[in-house]
Structures are given as structure tokens and as C-alpha cells.
Amino acid sequence: MLEMGENYPLIELRGLSAGYGRKVLVVGAMAQVHAGEMVTLLGANGAGKSTLLKTVCGEIAPLCGEAFVGGRNTRKVSRQELAKLLAVVNTDRVEADGLTVRELVGMGRYPYTGFFGRLDLEDYRIVDEALEAVGMSAYASRGVSSLSDGERQKTMVARALAQSTPVIVLDEPTAFLDVASRVELNALLCSLAQKEGKAVLMTSHDVAQALEQSSRVWLLTGDGKLTDASPGELIAAHESHREGSPLDLLFKGRAVEFDARRLDYRAKLR
């Protein structure tokens, strides 16, 4: 684990603009995620959430500005070193049906052993701790193909934990889960951030859960502006301005409005 001061950001965007070619989706973003925080990135479909995450993870070069993970510029660090700073859980279903749960989680140790490297006793200890942290120890010998979607996602989070990074980034981790599994996974991620001191950044479409459980929210509006604020600050801005607050602009032009009592959107009343 990196030795950092209490207020040292584990993820930091400095004037970051992101997109593809001439298509700019994020403009001049300034935002941070610290140890122990779970931050949720909200935005409408097509706003650029996944593009922003890929830029944070060093998969896409910024159009302008910089992204830092663990104090390192993601464009100036090797993929091997970045893998020791940042673990990623994607929406895509991993083809691992021939593996056991423990074998899949063990793949998280690849930055230290190499993809086909052998795990030693210390690696296995870390894998077992990761399984225990997500409540999957009893499933260690089970085939991945036998898991439910919720169990599979917990296994993928365990693999990220086994990677022993200070930062975990997740792209729509609850996209294909039922309501109970979504609640459980969000609670798990929040607990991991607090207990393990991880910086957790995830995208979601679940506004209510984001505002209820997140330490902070990155809210990306259609004009490319990224707002980094606490849930309380976002709600207060909505109640103060009524029009033009980030929550009001999230679905600008759509027939919905934010309801502060429900912490969610509803059909706009005529």
C-alpha cells in the first residue's frame, strides 16, 4: 500500500477533458477521490461516463489536462505499475466458466506473478482474505459457471481486492443485477471503502442509491461539465436554485424532474 497523507487524493482529475477525436464529452474536469470514499459517477446515457472512466484508467489519452492515480500520472506510468495502483471491474461478462471461484480471484495477483505465474502461500492468503471480505469463502471451490449474476459480481470484486490496489474502479457493476443484489453489492462496496481504506469509483444509473450511500458524487451533465460534490451539497443546490442546479441539468430537456423527498427523478408534473 502506498504511504500517503490523510488528505492525499488517490484519484485526481486536473482540468481533464475526455472524448474521442473531435467529440469532446468531458470538459475541464476537476475532481478527487480519497481513501475510504465510495464515489458514484452519474450521467445520462451517452454523456461520457465510460469514456471518463477509461481516461482515468489510462486506457484513453486525455484530450487535455491530466488524470492521477495514487499520485502518478496515468499516461506516464507503465501498465504493469498502473495495475498495482488500480483494479478495474467492467460490465462485460468475463469468460471464466472453466475456472473455480478461487482460481478466478487468484487472477487478480497477476501484477505480481505474471498472468501465468504460480501463486505462493502469501498470494493464496490474499486470495482467501478477498473471498472472505465479499462473503464468498464458501464458494471458493465452486465453478464460476454455477454462480448467479450477483455471486459472479461479488467474485469479480474479490478479484479486484486480490489485486491489492489502493483504487478500485467499477463500470456499471450492478447493471444486470436484481434489486436485492444491487443493494447488497452497493453496501459491500461502501463497506470495503470504509474498512479497507480503498478509493472506490463506480458508474451507476441508480440515482437514489448513489445519493444515499456515496461519500461523494461525480455528476456529468450533457454540456460536459463534471460536478464533484457530496450528496447533501447536490440536494441543497437543487433546493436553493430549483432551476440550473446539477441535479436539474442531469436530464435537461427530458420530461423528468428531481424529487428531493424520493432522492430520485419522476415524470415532470404539468
C-alpha positions in Angstrom: 0.0 0.0 0.0 1.2 3.5 -0.8 2.1 5.7 2.1 0.1 8.9 1.8 -1.2 11.6 3.9 -4.7 11.5 5.2 -6.0 14.1 2.6 -3.9 12.8 -0.3 -6.3 12.1 -3.2 -6.0 8.6 -4.7 -7.7 9.7 -7.8 -7.4 13.3 -9.1 -8.5 15.0 -12.3 -6.8 18.2 -13.1 -8.5 20.2 -15.9 -9.3 16.9 -17.6 -11.1 16.9 -21.0 -12.1 13.5 -22.4 -13.6 12.1 -25.6 -12.7 10.6 -28.9 -11.1 12.7 -31.7 -13.2 15.8 -32.1 -16.0 14.5 -29.9 -15.5 16.1 -26.5 -17.7 14.6 -23.8 -16.0 15.9 -20.6 -14.6 19.4 -20.4 -12.0 20.7 -17.8 -13.0 18.3 -15.0 -11.6 18.9 -11.6 -12.4 16.1 -9.1 -10.9 13.9 -6.4 -11.5 10.6 -4.7 -9.8 9.9 -1.3 -9.0 6.8 0.7 -12.1 5.5 2.4 -14.5 7.1 -0.1 -17.0 5.5 -2.4 -17.8 7.9 -5.2 -20.5 7.3 -7.8 -20.4 8.8 -11.3 -23.9 9.7 -12.6 -24.8 10.8 -16.0 -27.4 10.2 -18.8 -26.7 7.6 -21.4 -24.2 8.9 -23.9 -22.9 11.6 -21.5 -19.5 10.1 -21.4 -19.3 8.2 -18.1 -17.5 5.1 -19.6 -15.2 7.4 -21.6 -14.3 9.3 -18.4 -13.6 6.0 -16.6 -11.4 4.7 -19.4 -9.4 8.0 -19.3 -9.0 7.8 -15.5 -7.7 4.2 -16.0 -5.2 5.2 -18.7 -7.0 3.3 -21.5 -7.7 6.6 -23.4 -5.4 9.6 -23.5 -6.9 12.8 -22.2 -7.8 15.4 -24.8 -6.5 18.0 -22.3 -5.4 18.0 -18.7 -4.3 15.1 -16.5 -5.5 12.2 -14.5 -3.6 10.9 -11.5 -4.0 7.6 -9.6 -2.0 7.1 -6.4 -0.2 10.3 -7.2 1.0 9.0 -10.6 0.0 10.5 -14.0 -1.7 7.6 -15.7 -0.1 8.4 -19.0 3.4 8.4 -17.6 3.3 5.0 -15.8 3.7 1.5 -17.3 0.6 -0.8 -17.5 2.3 -3.1 -15.0 2.8 -0.4 -12.5 -0.7 1.0 -13.1 -2.1 -2.5 -12.3 -0.6 -2.2 -8.8 -2.4 1.1 -8.3 -5.8 0.5 -9.9 -8.1 -2.5 -10.2 -11.0 -2.4 -12.7 -14.3 -4.3 -12.7 -16.1 -3.9 -16.1 -19.7 -4.6 -17.0 -18.5 -7.2 -19.6 -19.1 -10.8 -18.6 -15.7 -12.5 -18.1 -15.3 -15.8 -19.9 -14.2 -17.8 -17.0 -16.7 -20.7 -16.9 -13.9 -23.3 -16.8 -12.4 -21.8 -13.6 -13.3 -22.2 -9.9 -14.1 -19.1 -7.9 -10.7 -19.2 -6.2 -8.9 -19.6 -9.5 -10.7 -16.5 -10.9 -9.9 -14.4 -7.8 -6.3 -15.6 -8.0 -6.0 -14.0 -11.4 -6.1 -10.7 -9.5 -2.5 -11.4 -8.4 -1.2 -11.2 -12.0 0.6 -7.8 -11.5 2.9 -9.6 -9.0 3.2 -13.1 -10.5 2.6 -12.6 -14.2 -0.6 -13.8 -15.9 0.6 -17.4 -16.0 2.7 -17.2 -12.8 2.3 -19.5 -9.9 0.8 -18.3 -6.6 2.7 -18.7 -3.4 1.4 -19.0 0.1 1.2 -15.3 0.5 -0.8 -15.0 -2.7 -3.2 -17.6 -1.5 -3.6 -15.9 1.8 -4.5 -12.6 0.0 -7.0 -14.5 -2.2 -8.7 -16.1 0.8 -8.9 -12.7 2.5 -10.5 -11.2 -0.6 -13.1 -14.0 -0.7 -13.9 -13.6 3.0 -14.3 -9.8 2.5 -17.0 -10.3 -0.1 -18.7 -13.2 1.6 -17.7 -15.8 -1.0 -15.4 -18.1 1.0 -17.9 -20.9 1.0 -18.0 -20.7 -2.8 -14.2 -20.9 -3.3 -14.3 -24.4 -4.9 -17.4 -23.8 -6.9 -17.3 -23.4 -10.7 -17.8 -19.9 -11.9 -20.4 -21.2 -14.3 -22.6 -22.2 -11.4 -22.8 -18.7 -9.9 -25.7 -16.3 -10.1 -25.1 -12.9 -11.5 -24.9 -11.4 -8.0 -22.4 -14.0 -6.9 -20.3 -13.5 -10.1 -20.1 -9.8 -9.4 -19.0 -10.4 -5.9 -16.3 -12.7 -7.2 -15.1 -10.0 -9.6 -14.9 -7.6 -6.7 -12.9 -10.2 -4.8 -10.5 -10.4 -7.8 -10.1 -6.7 -7.7 -9.4 -6.8 -4.0 -6.8 -9.6 -4.5 -5.0 -7.2 -6.9 -4.1 -5.3 -3.7 -4.5 -1.8 -5.2 -5.5 1.4 -3.3 -8.1 2.2 -6.0 -11.0 0.2 -7.4 -12.9 1.4 -10.5 -16.2 -0.2 -11.5 -18.2 0.4 -14.6 -21.9 -0.2 -14.0 -21.3 -3.1 -11.6 -25.0 -3.5 -10.8 -26.3 -3.2 -14.4 -27.7 -6.8 -14.7 -28.5 -7.5 -11.1 -31.9 -7.7 -9.4 -32.8 -5.2 -6.8 -31.6 -7.3 -3.8 -28.3 -8.0 -5.4 -27.8 -4.3 -6.3 -28.4 -3.2 -2.7 -26.1 -5.9 -1.4 -23.3 -5.1 -3.8 -23.5 -1.3 -3.2 -23.4 -2.0 0.6 -20.4 -4.3 0.1 -18.5 -1.6 -1.9 -19.3 1.1 0.6 -18.1 -1.2 3.4 -14.9 -2.1 1.6 -14.1 1.6 1.1 -14.6 2.3 4.7 -13.0 -0.8 6.2 -10.2 -1.4 3.7 -9.4 2.3 3.1 -9.9 1.9 -0.6 -10.9 4.7 -3.0 -13.9 3.3 -4.9 -15.2 5.0 -8.1 -18.1 3.5 -9.9 -20.7 4.4 -12.5 -24.4 3.9 -12.0 -27.8 4.8 -13.2 -29.3 4.4 -9.7 -29.6 8.0 -8.5 -31.3 7.2 -5.2 -28.8 4.7 -4.1 -25.9 6.9 -5.2 -27.3 9.8 -3.1 -28.0 7.6 -0.1 -24.7 5.6 0.0 -21.9 7.5 -1.7 -19.4 9.7 0.1 -19.4 12.0 -2.9 -21.0 12.1 -6.4 -19.4 13.0 -9.7 -22.3 14.3 -11.7 -21.7 14.6 -15.5 -24.2 16.7 -17.4 -24.8 16.9 -21.1 -22.7 20.1 -21.5 -19.6 18.1 -20.5 -19.3 19.7 -17.0 -18.4 17.4 -14.2 -19.6 18.4 -10.7 -17.8 16.8 -7.7 -19.9 17.2 -4.6 -21.4 15.5 -1.6 -25.0 14.2 -1.9 -26.0 16.8 0.7 -24.4 19.6 -1.4 -26.2 18.5 -4.6 -29.6 18.3 -2.8 -29.1 21.7 -1.2 -28.1 23.2 -4.6 -31.3 21.8 -6.1 -33.5 23.1 -3.2 -31.8 26.5 -3.4 -31.8 27.2 -7.1 -34.7 25.0 -8.3 -33.5 25.6 -11.9 -30.0 25.2 -13.2 -28.6 23.1 -10.3 -26.5 20.0 -11.4 -29.4 17.6 -10.5 -31.7 19.7 -12.6 -29.3 19.6 -15.5 -28.6 15.9 -15.4 -31.6 15.1 -17.7 -32.0 18.6 -19.2 -34.6 18.6 -22.0 -36.3 15.4 -20.7 -39.8 15.3 -19.2 -38.5 14.4 -15.7 -37.7 16.4 -12.6 -35.7 15.7 -9.4 -37.8 14.9 -6.3 -35.7 15.6 -3.2 -38.1 13.6 -1.0 -37.6 10.5 -3.0 -33.9 11.3 -3.9 -34.9 10.3 -7.5 -36.5 11.5 -10.7 -40.2 11.4 -11.6 -42.3 12.5 -14.5 -42.5 16.2 -14.7 -45.8 17.4 -13.4 -47.8 19.5 -15.9 
